[in-house]
Amino acid sequence: MKWTPGTDNDDVIDQRGDRGGGGGFGAARLTGGGLAAVVVVVLVARVFGVDISGLLGGGGGGGGPTTSAPRSDAPHPPAGADPDKPLVDFVKFVMKDIQGTFEAAFRAEGQPYRHAKLVLFTDAVSTGCGRSSSAIGPFYCPADEHAYIDLSFYRELRQRFGAPGNFAQAYVLAHEIGHHVQKLIGIEHKAQQLGRGHGPACSSVRTELQADCFAGVWGHAARGKGLLEADDLERALTAATAIGDDRLQKQSGREVNPETFTHGTSAQRVRWFRAGFDTGKLGACDTFSARDARDL
C-alpha cells in the first residue's frame, strides 16, 4: 500500500507512554481443548482482535472491556526515541483516509459524519466501555466513539503469522471504524432487535460481517486513489480468511459449531469484504436483510 509519512491527524491519540495507567488484570480463564490448541487460538485472537470467548466455551477469557473507569483524551506518547514512529505515521495516514472516505459517503447522502478517535495504548487502557487489555486486540467502544489498538498487535502479526502487508493492517483499522459507521447510522438498534429474536451470536455475526463490508468500501476508495499495490487485495483476503470462526475452531481442535460463531466463517468474511470492495457502496453491506444465517 502506498502512503505518505508525516500526516497530521488529531483523531489519533497516542497514549502509549501511559503503560495502562498502572492498573492490573487477572489472567484470562480459558476452558476446552488441549493447552496447545488453546495457545494457538489465543495467539490468533491476540493478533487479529477476535473475541474468542464464544469459540472456547465456558469461563471468562478474552472478552470485552471490564469494569468501568474514567478515561482521558490527553496524549501521553512514549518518552525518548520511538522505534514505532513509522508505524504511528502509517496509522495516522490510514485513519485520515478511512474517515475521509466515510465522511464523503455520508456527505453524498446529505448526512453529517462525526469522526471517531483512535487511541494508541500499551498493555491496558481505560475506555468509555470500561477497562480493557491489549490481549483482546483492536476494538471499538460505541460509548465513547473511540477505537483502541496496542501496536504490539502488528508485531504479533509479523512475527507469528508472517507479514500480510500493510493493507491487511489497514483493513483491521477500517473494520473498527466500520463499527463507528454502524453507531452513526443506528445499526446497534437493528442488531439488538435481531438478537432478541435469534440470539446474540446471530446478531454478532451480522454486525461483524457488515464491518468487514464497510472496510471493503474504504478499500474500494483507496484503490480508486491509486493507493493499492498489486498484491494488497490478496493479502487482505488472506487475513479475512485466517480469522473466520470456522477456521479458528478447526485450529483449536474443536468441532465447528455455528451456534458459537461471533464473526462469521472465512468464506463469509471474504464475501462481505469483497461486496464492499467491489461496489464501493455502503448500501451493499446490508447483512441484516438475509432471513437465515446460511444466506449471509
C-alpha contacts under 8 A as a table, 3 or more apart, distances in Angstrom:
res1	aa1	res2	aa2	distance
1	M	165	G	7.77
1	M	166	N	6.20
1	M	167	F	5.56
1	M	227	L	5.65
1	M	228	L	4.75
1	M	229	E	5.41
1	M	232	D	6.58
2	K	226	G	7.89
2	K	227	L	4.80
2	K	228	L	6.25
2	K	229	E	7.13
3	W	90	F	7.11
3	W	93	F	6.87
3	W	94	V	7.84
3	W	227	L	6.87
4	T	7	T	6.83
4	T	90	F	7.63
4	T	93	F	6.77
5	P	86	P	7.36
5	P	89	D	5.53
5	P	90	F	6.61
5	P	93	F	7.23
6	G	89	D	5.95
7	T	89	D	6.45
7	T	92	K	6.18
7	T	93	F	5.52
8	D	92	K	6.98
8	D	93	F	7.85
9	N	12	V	5.92
9	N	92	K	5.72
9	N	93	F	7.55
9	N	95	M	7.97
9	N	96	K	6.53
10	D	13	I	6.95
11	D	95	M	7.85
11	D	96	K	7.89
11	D	115	H	7.39
11	D	116	A	6.83
11	D	117	K	4.67
11	D	118	L	6.15
12	V	92	K	6.33
12	V	95	M	7.72
12	V	117	K	5.85
12	V	118	L	4.76
12	V	119	V	5.96
12	V	120	L	7.35
13	I	73	D	6.79
13	I	74	A	7.51
13	I	75	P	5.62
13	I	117	K	7.12
13	I	118	L	6.06
13	I	119	V	4.77
13	I	120	L	6.14
14	D	17	G	7.90
14	D	75	P	5.25
14	D	76	H	5.92
14	D	77	P	5.20
14	D	119	V	6.02
14	D	120	L	4.88
14	D	121	F	6.81
15	Q	18	D	5.59
15	Q	19	R	7.92
15	Q	74	A	7.66
15	Q	75	P	5.25
15	Q	76	H	4.27
15	Q	77	P	5.18
15	Q	78	P	7.56
15	Q	119	V	6.74
15	Q	120	L	5.59
15	Q	121	F	5.09
15	Q	122	T	7.56
16	R	19	R	6.03
16	R	76	H	6.36
16	R	77	P	5.27
16	R	78	P	5.61
16	R	120	L	5.89
16	R	121	F	4.28
16	R	122	T	4.96
16	R	150	D	8.00
17	G	76	H	5.19
17	G	77	P	4.71
17	G	78	P	3.91
17	G	79	A	6.71
17	G	121	F	7.65
17	G	122	T	7.38
18	D	21	G	5.31
18	D	22	G	7.96
18	D	76	H	6.05
18	D	77	P	7.57
18	D	78	P	7.70
18	D	121	F	7.34
18	D	122	T	7.19
19	R	22	G	6.76
19	R	121	F	7.09
19	R	122	T	5.03
19	R	123	D	6.14
19	R	124	A	6.82
20	G	23	G	6.09
20	G	121	F	7.12
20	G	122	T	5.96
20	G	123	D	5.58
20	G	124	A	4.04
20	G	125	V	4.97
20	G	126	S	7.70
21	G	124	A	7.42
21	G	125	V	7.03
23	G	124	A	7.37
24	G	124	A	7.99
25	F	133	S	7.56
28	A	60	G	6.40
28	A	61	G	4.46
28	A	62	G	6.43
29	R	59	G	5.75
29	R	60	G	5.35
29	R	61	G	5.06
30	L	38	V	7.64
30	L	56	L	6.81
30	L	57	G	7.79
30	L	58	G	7.32
30	L	59	G	5.87
30	L	60	G	6.56
30	L	61	G	5.54
31	T	56	L	6.22
31	T	57	G	6.43
31	T	58	G	5.98
31	T	59	G	6.26
32	G	38	V	7.76
32	G	56	L	5.83
32	G	57	G	6.55
32	G	58	G	7.60
33	G	37	A	6.16
33	G	38	V	6.35
33	G	56	L	7.66
33	G	252	S	6.76
33	G	253	G	6.54
33	G	254	R	6.77
34	G	37	A	5.29
34	G	38	V	6.23
34	G	253	G	7.95
35	L	38	V	5.07
35	L	39	V	6.17
36	A	39	V	5.10
36	A	40	V	6.35
37	A	40	V	5.15
37	A	41	V	6.35
37	A	251	Q	6.86
37	A	252	S	4.44
37	A	253	G	6.22
38	V	41	V	5.21
38	V	42	V	6.00
38	V	56	L	7.85
38	V	252	S	6.09
39	V	42	V	5.12
39	V	43	L	6.10
40	V	43	L	5.25
40	V	44	V	6.35
40	V	251	Q	7.20
40	V	252	S	6.70
41	V	44	V	5.05
41	V	45	A	6.10
41	V	52	I	7.71
41	V	248	L	6.39
41	V	249	Q	7.99
41	V	251	Q	6.92
41	V	252	S	5.80
42	V	45	A	4.98
42	V	46	R	5.96
42	V	52	I	7.46
43	L	46	R	4.92
43	L	47	V	6.11
44	V	47	V	5.16
44	V	48	F	5.98
44	V	49	G	7.99
44	V	50	V	7.58
44	V	243	I	7.51
44	V	248	L	7.81
45	A	48	F	5.33
45	A	49	G	5.34
45	A	50	V	4.56
45	A	51	D	6.53
45	A	52	I	6.38
45	A	136	I	6.60
45	A	137	G	6.96
46	R	49	G	5.66
46	R	50	V	7.11
46	R	134	S	7.74
46	R	135	A	5.46
46	R	136	I	5.57
46	R	137	G	5.15
46	R	153	F	6.97
46	R	156	E	7.84
47	V	137	G	6.28
47	V	153	F	5.32
47	V	154	Y	7.22
47	V	156	E	5.63
47	V	157	L	5.57
48	F	137	G	6.26
48	F	138	P	7.58
48	F	153	F	7.57
48	F	157	L	7.68
48	F	172	V	7.80
48	F	243	I	6.93
49	G	136	I	5.49
49	G	137	G	3.69
49	G	138	P	5.04
49	G	139	F	6.87
50	V	136	I	6.68
50	V	137	G	6.87
50	V	243	I	7.42
50	V	263	H	7.92
51	D	54	G	7.36
51	D	62	G	6.05
51	D	63	G	5.67
51	D	64	G	7.54
51	D	136	I	6.50
51	D	262	T	7.47
52	I	55	L	5.02
52	I	56	L	6.27
52	I	61	G	7.55
52	I	62	G	6.09
52	I	63	G	7.10
53	S	56	L	5.66
53	S	57	G	6.14
53	S	58	G	7.71
53	S	59	G	7.91
53	S	60	G	6.76
53	S	61	G	5.68
53	S	62	G	5.91
53	S	63	G	5.88
54	G	57	G	5.38
54	G	260	T	5.32
54	G	261	F	6.81
54	G	262	T	6.85
55	L	245	D	7.55
55	L	248	L	7.84
55	L	249	Q	6.47
55	L	260	T	6.03
55	L	261	F	6.91
60	G	63	G	7.12
62	G	135	A	6.65
62	G	136	I	5.43
63	G	136	I	6.69
64	G	132	S	6.84
64	G	136	I	7.18
65	P	127	T	7.77
65	P	129	C	6.16
65	P	130	G	5.07
65	P	131	R	5.08
65	P	132	S	4.21
65	P	133	S	7.30
66	T	129	C	7.73
66	T	130	G	5.18
66	T	131	R	5.01
66	T	132	S	5.93
67	T	130	G	4.92
67	T	131	R	5.66
68	S	126	S	7.73
68	S	127	T	7.55
68	S	128	G	7.17
68	S	129	C	6.27
68	S	130	G	3.58
68	S	131	R	5.86
69	A	126	S	5.76
69	A	127	T	6.80
69	A	128	G	7.30
69	A	130	G	5.36
69	A	131	R	5.99
70	P	126	S	6.34
70	P	127	T	6.85
70	P	128	G	6.95
70	P	130	G	7.86
71	R	126	S	5.18
71	R	127	T	5.52
71	R	128	G	6.73
78	P	82	D	6.95
79	A	82	D	7.60
82	D	85	K	5.49
83	P	86	P	7.68
84	D	87	L	5.20
84	D	88	V	6.18
85	K	88	V	4.96
85	K	89	D	6.10
86	P	89	D	5.03
86	P	90	F	6.20
87	L	90	F	4.95
87	L	91	V	6.20
88	V	91	V	5.07
88	V	92	K	6.18
89	D	92	K	5.14
89	D	93	F	6.23
90	F	93	F	5.15
90	F	94	V	6.12
91	V	94	V	5.15
91	V	95	M	5.92
91	V	170	A	7.63
92	K	95	M	5.23
92	K	96	K	6.16
93	F	96	K	5.29
93	F	97	D	6.33
94	V	97	D	5.10
94	V	98	I	6.01
94	V	170	A	6.44
95	M	98	I	5.06
95	M	99	Q	6.11
95	M	173	L	7.32
95	M	174	A	7.80
96	K	99	Q	5.45
96	K	100	G	5.95
97	D	100	G	4.99
97	D	101	T	6.10
97	D	222	A	7.94
98	I	101	T	5.21
98	I	102	F	6.51
98	I	174	A	6.30
98	I	177	I	7.77
98	I	218	W	6.04
99	Q	102	F	5.14
99	Q	103	E	5.88
99	Q	115	H	6.76
99	Q	116	A	8.00
99	Q	177	I	7.73
100	G	103	E	5.01
100	G	104	A	6.15
101	T	104	A	5.26
101	T	105	A	6.34
101	T	218	W	6.20
101	T	221	A	6.82
102	F	105	A	4.92
102	F	106	F	6.17
102	F	113	Y	7.46
102	F	181	V	7.77
102	F	218	W	7.44
103	E	106	F	5.19
103	E	107	R	6.09
103	E	112	P	7.48
103	E	113	Y	5.25
103	E	114	R	7.93
104	A	107	R	4.96
104	A	108	A	6.16
105	A	108	A	5.22
105	A	109	E	6.74
105	A	282	L	7.85
106	F	109	E	5.20
106	F	110	G	6.35
106	F	111	Q	4.97
106	F	112	P	6.12
106	F	113	Y	6.03
107	R	110	G	4.87
107	R	111	Q	5.34
107	R	112	P	6.32
107	R	113	Y	7.46
108	A	111	Q	7.46
113	Y	184	L	7.64
114	R	184	L	7.69
116	A	145	E	5.42
116	A	146	H	5.52
116	A	147	A	7.24
116	A	177	I	7.25
116	A	180	H	6.76
117	K	145	E	6.72
117	K	146	H	4.64
117	K	147	A	6.16
118	L	146	H	5.57
118	L	147	A	4.66
118	L	148	Y	5.61
118	L	149	I	7.53
119	V	146	H	6.91
119	V	147	A	6.20
119	V	148	Y	4.79
119	V	149	I	6.42
120	L	148	Y	6.13
120	L	149	I	5.29
120	L	150	D	5.77
120	L	151	L	6.99
121	F	124	A	6.85
121	F	125	V	6.50
121	F	148	Y	7.23
121	F	149	I	6.26
121	F	150	D	5.00
121	F	151	L	7.46
122	T	125	V	7.48
122	T	134	S	7.09
122	T	150	D	5.34
122	T	151	L	7.52
122	T	152	S	7.97
123	D	133	S	5.86
123	D	134	S	5.10
123	D	135	A	7.79
123	D	150	D	6.87
124	A	131	R	7.42
124	A	132	S	5.68
124	A	133	S	4.25
124	A	134	S	5.77
125	V	131	R	5.85
125	V	132	S	5.46
125	V	133	S	6.38
126	S	130	G	5.97
126	S	131	R	4.37
126	S	132	S	6.31
127	T	130	G	5.03
127	T	131	R	5.75
127	T	132	S	7.20
127	T	141	C	7.29
127	T	144	D	7.30
128	G	141	C	6.68
128	G	142	P	7.97
128	G	143	A	5.37
128	G	144	D	4.96
129	C	141	C	5.88
129	C	142	P	7.62
129	C	143	A	5.96
129	C	144	D	7.39
133	S	136	I	6.43
134	S	137	G	5.41
134	S	138	P	7.50
134	S	149	I	7.23
134	S	150	D	5.77
136	I	139	F	7.70
137	G	149	I	6.61
137	G	150	D	7.18
137	G	153	F	6.48
138	P	147	A	7.27
138	P	148	Y	5.53
138	P	149	I	4.50
138	P	150	D	7.04
138	P	153	F	7.78
138	P	172	V	7.89
138	P	173	L	7.96
138	P	176	E	7.51
139	F	147	A	5.66
139	F	148	Y	5.46
139	F	149	I	6.90
139	F	176	E	6.26
140	Y	145	E	7.19
140	Y	146	H	5.91
140	Y	147	A	4.12
140	Y	148	Y	6.24
140	Y	176	E	5.70
140	Y	177	I	7.48
140	Y	179	H	6.74
140	Y	180	H	7.32
141	C	144	D	5.98
141	C	145	E	5.68
141	C	146	H	5.56
141	C	147	A	6.15
142	P	145	E	4.71
142	P	146	H	6.99
142	P	179	H	7.98
142	P	180	H	6.91
142	P	183	K	6.53
145	E	180	H	6.56
147	A	176	E	6.46
147	A	177	I	7.15
149	I	153	F	7.44
150	D	153	F	5.87
151	L	154	Y	5.64
151	L	155	R	7.22
152	S	155	R	5.00
152	S	156	E	6.34
153	F	156	E	5.26
153	F	157	L	6.31
154	Y	157	L	4.86
154	Y	158	R	6.27
154	Y	169	Q	7.35
155	R	158	R	5.11
155	R	159	Q	5.94
156	E	159	Q	5.22
156	E	160	R	5.53
156	E	161	F	7.24
157	L	160	R	5.95
157	L	161	F	5.42
157	L	162	G	6.39
157	L	163	A	6.16
157	L	164	P	7.81
158	R	161	F	5.91
158	R	162	G	4.73
158	R	163	A	4.22
158	R	164	P	7.47
159	Q	162	G	5.85
159	Q	163	A	7.34
164	P	167	F	7.95
164	P	168	A	6.09
164	P	169	Q	7.83
164	P	235	R	5.30
164	P	236	A	7.40
164	P	238	T	7.65
164	P	239	A	7.15
165	G	168	A	5.60
165	G	169	Q	6.76
165	G	232	D	6.99
165	G	235	R	6.40
166	N	169	Q	4.81
166	N	170	A	6.07
167	F	170	A	4.85
167	F	171	Y	6.05
167	F	228	L	7.68
167	F	232	D	5.71
167	F	233	L	7.65
167	F	235	R	7.29
167	F	236	A	6.44
168	A	171	Y	4.92
168	A	172	V	6.66
168	A	232	D	7.30
168	A	235	R	5.92
168	A	236	A	4.39
168	A	239	A	6.46
169	Q	172	V	5.44
169	Q	173	L	6.95
170	A	173	L	5.16
170	A	174	A	6.22
171	Y	174	A	4.96
171	Y	175	H	6.09
171	Y	215	A	6.06
171	Y	216	G	7.82
171	Y	219	G	7.67
171	Y	236	A	6.71
172	V	175	H	5.06
172	V	176	E	6.49
172	V	215	A	7.88
173	L	176	E	5.20
173	L	177	I	6.33
174	A	177	I	5.08
174	A	178	G	5.89
174	A	214	F	7.40
174	A	215	A	4.69
174	A	218	W	6.99
175	H	178	G	4.79
175	H	179	H	6.69
175	H	211	A	5.12
175	H	212	D	5.45
175	H	214	F	6.79
175	H	215	A	4.92
176	E	179	H	5.25
176	E	180	H	6.89
176	E	211	A	7.12
177	I	180	H	4.79
177	I	181	V	6.38
177	I	211	A	7.90
177	I	215	A	7.93
178	G	181	V	4.99
178	G	182	Q	6.37
178	G	210	Q	7.73
178	G	211	A	4.60
178	G	212	D	7.31
178	G	214	F	5.28
178	G	215	A	6.13
179	H	182	Q	4.93
179	H	183	K	6.36
179	H	211	A	5.67
180	H	183	K	4.95
180	H	184	L	6.36
181	V	184	L	5.07
181	V	185	I	6.31
182	Q	185	I	5.32
182	Q	186	G	5.98
182	Q	187	I	4.97
182	Q	188	E	6.84
182	Q	211	A	7.73
183	K	186	G	5.24
183	K	187	I	6.13
183	K	188	E	6.41
184	L	187	I	7.84
186	G	189	H	5.91
186	G	190	K	7.35
187	I	190	K	5.18
187	I	191	A	6.17
188	E	191	A	4.88
188	E	192	Q	6.06
189	H	192	Q	5.12
189	H	193	Q	6.33
190	K	193	Q	5.15
190	K	194	L	6.24
190	K	288	F	7.88
191	A	194	L	5.08
191	A	195	G	6.02
191	A	203	S	5.31
191	A	204	S	7.60
191	A	206	R	7.95
191	A	207	T	6.97
191	A	288	F	7.95
192	Q	195	G	4.98
192	Q	196	R	6.30
192	Q	203	S	7.18
193	Q	196	R	5.29
193	Q	197	G	6.64
194	L	197	G	5.22
194	L	198	H	5.93
194	L	199	G	7.29
194	L	200	P	7.92
194	L	202	C	7.55
194	L	203	S	5.79
195	G	198	H	5.26
195	G	199	G	4.47
195	G	200	P	4.59
195	G	201	A	7.49
195	G	202	C	6.64
195	G	203	S	5.04
196	R	199	G	5.86
196	R	200	P	7.38
198	H	202	C	6.23
198	H	203	S	7.52
199	G	202	C	5.79
199	G	203	S	6.77
200	P	203	S	5.05
200	P	204	S	5.99
201	A	204	S	5.05
201	A	205	V	6.18
201	A	259	E	6.74
201	A	260	T	6.36
201	A	261	F	6.07
201	A	262	T	5.58
202	C	205	V	5.36
202	C	206	R	6.45
202	C	261	F	7.82
202	C	262	T	7.62
202	C	293	A	7.08
203	S	206	R	5.40
203	S	207	T	6.17
204	S	207	T	5.08
204	S	208	E	6.11
204	S	262	T	5.36
204	S	263	H	6.54
205	V	208	E	5.23
205	V	209	L	6.05
205	V	261	F	6.73
205	V	262	T	4.97
205	V	263	H	4.48
205	V	264	G	5.23
206	R	209	L	5.16
206	R	210	Q	6.09
206	R	263	H	7.60
206	R	264	G	7.75
206	R	287	T	5.43
206	R	288	F	6.24
206	R	296	L	7.99
207	T	210	Q	5.26
207	T	211	A	6.42
207	T	263	H	7.95
207	T	287	T	7.45
208	E	211	A	5.06
208	E	212	D	6.33
208	E	262	T	7.66
208	E	263	H	5.27
208	E	264	G	7.49
209	L	212	D	4.94
209	L	213	C	6.27
209	L	263	H	6.54
209	L	264	G	6.70
209	L	268	Q	7.27
209	L	269	R	5.96
209	L	272	W	6.14
209	L	273	F	7.80
209	L	287	T	6.91
210	Q	213	C	4.90
210	Q	214	F	6.18
210	Q	272	W	6.99
210	Q	285	C	5.58
210	Q	286	D	6.81
210	Q	287	T	5.80
211	A	214	F	4.99
211	A	215	A	6.19
212	D	215	A	5.04
212	D	216	G	6.37
212	D	269	R	6.56
212	D	272	W	6.15
212	D	273	F	5.03
212	D	276	G	7.99
213	C	216	G	4.90
213	C	217	V	6.41
213	C	272	W	4.77
213	C	273	F	4.28
213	C	274	R	7.01
213	C	275	A	6.16
213	C	276	G	4.62
213	C	277	F	7.37
213	C	282	L	7.92
213	C	284	A	7.93
213	C	285	C	5.58
214	F	217	V	4.94
214	F	218	W	6.59
214	F	273	F	7.36
214	F	276	G	5.95
214	F	282	L	6.39
214	F	285	C	6.80
215	A	218	W	5.23
215	A	219	G	6.33
215	A	273	F	6.62
215	A	276	G	7.06
215	A	277	F	7.78
216	G	219	G	4.75
216	G	220	H	6.19
216	G	272	W	7.72
216	G	273	F	4.66
216	G	274	R	6.16
216	G	275	A	7.02
216	G	276	G	4.22
216	G	277	F	4.03
216	G	278	D	7.71
216	G	280	G	7.25
217	V	220	H	5.14
217	V	221	A	6.56
217	V	273	F	7.90
217	V	276	G	4.29
217	V	277	F	4.99
217	V	278	D	7.83
217	V	279	T	7.17
217	V	280	G	4.39
217	V	281	K	6.07
217	V	282	L	6.64
218	W	221	A	5.14
218	W	222	A	6.17
218	W	276	G	7.80
218	W	277	F	7.24
218	W	280	G	7.16
219	G	222	A	4.95
219	G	223	R	6.14
219	G	276	G	7.88
219	G	277	F	5.59
219	G	280	G	7.92
220	H	223	R	5.20
220	H	224	G	6.33
220	H	276	G	7.16
220	H	277	F	4.55
220	H	278	D	6.51
220	H	279	T	7.23
220	H	280	G	5.19
221	A	224	G	4.99
221	A	225	K	6.38
221	A	280	G	6.65
222	A	225	K	5.13
222	A	226	G	6.48
222	A	227	L	5.36
222	A	228	L	6.52
223	R	226	G	5.11
223	R	227	L	5.60
223	R	228	L	5.21
224	G	227	L	7.56
226	G	229	E	7.97
228	L	232	D	6.06
228	L	233	L	7.89
229	E	232	D	5.51
230	A	233	L	7.63
231	D	234	E	5.36
231	D	235	R	6.30
232	D	235	R	5.21
232	D	236	A	6.34
233	L	236	A	5.15
233	L	237	L	6.22
234	E	237	L	5.15
234	E	238	T	6.12
235	R	238	T	4.98
235	R	239	A	6.32
236	A	239	A	5.13
236	A	240	A	6.27
237	L	240	A	4.94
237	L	241	T	6.07
237	L	270	V	5.86
237	L	273	F	7.89
238	T	241	T	5.08
238	T	242	A	6.17
239	A	242	A	5.09
239	A	243	I	6.60
240	A	243	I	5.59
240	A	244	G	6.72
240	A	266	S	6.43
240	A	269	R	5.78
240	A	270	V	5.76
241	T	244	G	5.61
241	T	247	R	7.73
241	T	265	T	7.93
241	T	266	S	4.34
241	T	267	A	6.75
241	T	269	R	6.84
241	T	270	V	6.35
242	A	247	R	6.63
242	A	248	L	7.65
242	A	266	S	6.77
243	I	247	R	6.72
243	I	248	L	6.47
243	I	266	S	6.56
244	G	247	R	5.26
244	G	248	L	6.31
244	G	263	H	6.79
244	G	264	G	5.80
244	G	265	T	4.31
244	G	266	S	3.80
244	G	267	A	7.44
244	G	268	Q	7.84
244	G	269	R	6.66
245	D	248	L	5.13
245	D	249	Q	6.12
245	D	261	F	5.73
245	D	262	T	7.00
245	D	263	H	6.23
245	D	264	G	5.61
245	D	265	T	5.02
245	D	266	S	6.80
246	D	249	Q	5.17
246	D	250	K	6.20
246	D	256	V	5.71
246	D	257	N	7.66
246	D	258	P	7.77
246	D	261	F	7.78
246	D	264	G	7.70
246	D	265	T	5.27
246	D	266	S	6.75
247	R	250	K	5.22
247	R	251	Q	6.20
247	R	265	T	7.23
247	R	266	S	6.63
248	L	251	Q	5.07
248	L	252	S	6.20
249	Q	252	S	5.08
249	Q	253	G	6.50
249	Q	254	R	5.37
249	Q	255	E	6.65
249	Q	256	V	5.70
249	Q	257	N	7.93
250	K	253	G	5.21
250	K	254	R	5.68
250	K	255	E	6.62
250	K	256	V	6.45
251	Q	254	R	7.52
257	N	260	T	5.82
257	N	261	F	7.07
258	P	261	F	5.14
261	F	264	G	6.00
261	F	265	T	7.82
263	H	269	R	7.80
264	G	268	Q	5.85
264	G	269	R	6.20
265	T	268	Q	5.08
265	T	269	R	6.19
266	S	269	R	5.23
266	S	270	V	6.23
267	A	270	V	5.22
267	A	271	R	5.99
268	Q	271	R	4.96
268	Q	272	W	6.12
268	Q	296	L	6.61
269	R	272	W	5.42
269	R	273	F	6.14
270	V	273	F	5.23
270	V	274	R	6.06
271	R	274	R	5.16
271	R	275	A	6.15
272	W	275	A	4.83
272	W	276	G	6.50
272	W	285	C	7.18
273	F	276	G	5.42
273	F	277	F	6.07
274	R	277	F	4.76
274	R	278	D	5.65
275	A	278	D	5.48
275	A	279	T	6.24
275	A	284	A	6.44
275	A	285	C	7.02
276	G	279	T	5.45
276	G	280	G	5.28
276	G	281	K	6.18
276	G	282	L	6.98
276	G	284	A	6.35
276	G	285	C	6.54
277	F	280	G	5.57
279	T	284	A	7.07
280	G	284	A	7.99
281	K	284	A	5.46
281	K	285	C	7.54
282	L	285	C	5.58
283	G	286	D	6.37
286	D	289	S	6.05
287	T	290	A	6.35
287	T	296	L	6.70
288	F	291	R	7.94
290	A	293	A	6.93
290	A	295	D	5.86
290	A	296	L	6.30
291	R	295	D	7.11
292	D	295	D	5.44
292	D	296	L	7.33
293	A	296	L	5.40
